[in-house]
Amino acid sequence: MNERIREFAKQTGYIWHASGDPQVYEFTPEKLAEFAELIVRECGAVAYKAYWKNPETVRGRHIEEQIREHFGVE
């Protein structure tokens, strides 16, 4: 999991899973919504930066690649 995602989990007050596995988080519905909102805001920030780096040539595919790269998703 990308470190930025872990930071978002910590910000929203994740609860350690009973198994003790540090990769498993449990959220209340409200905290899950807050967690998702942080991710969406981060995606928007990445897209905004990608566009303004080169507004004449940037395309949706380029922005998608930037977001995936930012979060470490292949």
Beta strands, then each sheet from edge to edge (+ up, - down):
strand 1: 15-16
strand 2: 25-26
sheet 1: 1+ 2-
end
